[in-house]
Structures are given as structure tokens and as C-alpha cells.
């Protein structure tokens, strides 16, 4: 999977295993509040948030799958990237 040109931002942590993501990609799709769930990667890839390599079996988040898969259905975000972003947000908030 190639590196995405999408703007990806974590909006909210809904639970221990789910987050709400803003996904904006001018060429493919836009999701203002897409729910992603934590699981293990079934394949290698690139993290849409950090750009880091994802290995098979790594803890990741993926978009919720419905009747029709979303345009970014194959995208993945490393769980550690979500945790790193949450920690950065907490530090920024504490400095204010």
C-alpha cells in the first residue's frame, strides 16, 4: 500500500478499542467522523497517520466495515501512533 495523501486526524477516542477519525483525501474520499476499530494487521502496509511500516500481526486501527466498504477500507493506522497522538494532545493541553 502506498503512502496516502490524505489528511488524517484523530478526533475522539470512543472506547479502549475505537476512535473517530477525520479522513480527507481530495482524490478519493472525505469522512468527517469515521469510526475505526482496533485489531491486528493481516498484512503489511503503511500507517496512514505516521507513515511508519506496519507488519503482519501489529496492533492497528481500521475503518469500520459496513454493507458497502468505505473507499479507504484498506487503510490502517498503527495503534501506537494513535496512543502517541493522544499523549501529545495531553501534553499540549497541560502546557496551556
N, C-alpha and C positions, 0 to 999 in steps of 0.2 A: 504494500500500500504506500502510495506517495505521500509526502508531507502535504497537509492541507493548507489552502489559502484562506480558510475560514477564520473568522474572529470567534474565539471560544472563551466563554466566561462562566464561572460557577456562580449562580445566583443565590442558591439556598441549599442547605443540607436538610432534607426532609426527614431522614432517619439514618440509622447507622449504615444502611445499605442502599440508600437512594439519594440522589441530588437532582436539582433543577439546573439545567444548562441553557445558556443563550448561545445559539449557533447561527452565525451569519456568514453566508457564502454567496457572493454575488453571482457566481456561475452555476450553483446547484440548488441551494435551498436556504430558507430562513426559518428558524424555530425560536420563538421568543421565550418559551418556557417548556423546554423538552425534558421529560423525566428520564434519567439514566439510572440503571441498577448495577450493583457490584456483582461480579462473577469472576471466573478465571478465564484467561485467554485461551482459545482453542487453536490459535495460530500466532505467528509472529506478525509484527506490524510496527507502526509509529504512533506515539502518543499525540493526539490532536491538541493537547494543551501545552505540553512541554517540548515536543519534538524528539523525545528520547525513544530509544528502541524498546519494543515490547517483545518479550519472549513467550513462548508457549507455556501456559500454566501460571503466568504472572497475574496478580490480582489487578483487575481493571474495572472500569465502568463502561457500559454500553447503552445505547438508546433502547428505550422500551419498544418492544415489537408488538404491533397490533395486527389487525386484519390485513392492512397494506403496510409493508415495511417502509420506514421513512427513507428519504433519499440518502441520509448519512448512516444507514443501518450497519455498515461495516466499520464505522469509526470506533475507536477505542481511546480511553483516557486511563493512564496508569493511576491506580488508587493512591500511590504515593504523591503524585502530582496534585491530586485533589487535597490531600492532607497538607502538603506544603503550602498550597494557596490559602487554605483555611488558617494555618499558623501565621502566614504573612499578614493576613487581614486582621487577626487578633493583635499582632504586634503594632500594626499601624494604628489600630483603634486605641491601644493603650498609650501611644505616644501623643495622642490628641488631647 
